[in-house]
């Protein structure tokens, strides 16, 4: 359990370190990168699909980019 908490804190720290940019492409790239990393975390830890989908949508909303693929 401690390992999971530490990984979550690591990912949260990465969000804080990301350089803010007004470029849509830059924001989209950052959102995709974070969603990808957290997606791997979700798969490794058997996080339910509906919870992951909600988290992924929240990431794209945070960066104010479209999450259509």
N, C-alpha and C positions, 0 to 999 in steps of 0.2 A: 504494500500500500504506500509506503514511504517513497518508493521508486516512482509510482504514478504521480504522486504529489510533486516530487522534484521535477519530473518531466513537464508537468503542467506549468509549474513556475518558470521553467526554462523557456517554454513557448510564449508565456505571457511577457517575459523579459524581452523576447525578440520583438514583440509588438512595440514595446516602449522604445526600442533602439532604432526602429525603422525611420529613415529620413522622410520627413513630410515633403510632398511635392504636389503642385497643383495640376500636373500633367495627368490626364485621364489614363493614358497608357501606363504610366508609372504606378498609379493607384491600382489599376487592374492587375498588373504584374505582381504587386505586393499582396493583393487579396488572393490571387491564385496560388502564390507561394505558400502563404500561411494556411490556406484551405487544404493544400496538398499535404503539408506537414502534419496538420491536425487530422487529416484523413487517414494517414498512415498510423497515427497514434490511436485513432478510433478503431481501426481494423485490428491492430495488435491487442487491443484491450476489450474487444467484443462489445463496443458501445452500440446500443440499438440504432438502427438505420433512421428512424424518425427523429431521434435526438440529434444525430449527426447532421441530418438534412436541415434541421432548425439552426444548428450552430453554423453550418456553412452559409446559410442565408444571412445570418447575423453578421458574419465576416464581410460579405459583399455589401451589405447595407452600411456597415461601419465605414467602409472605404468609398461609399456612394458611387458604386459601379454596378453595371448590370451583371446578374449572375446567370444569364442565359448562356448556354454552351453552344 
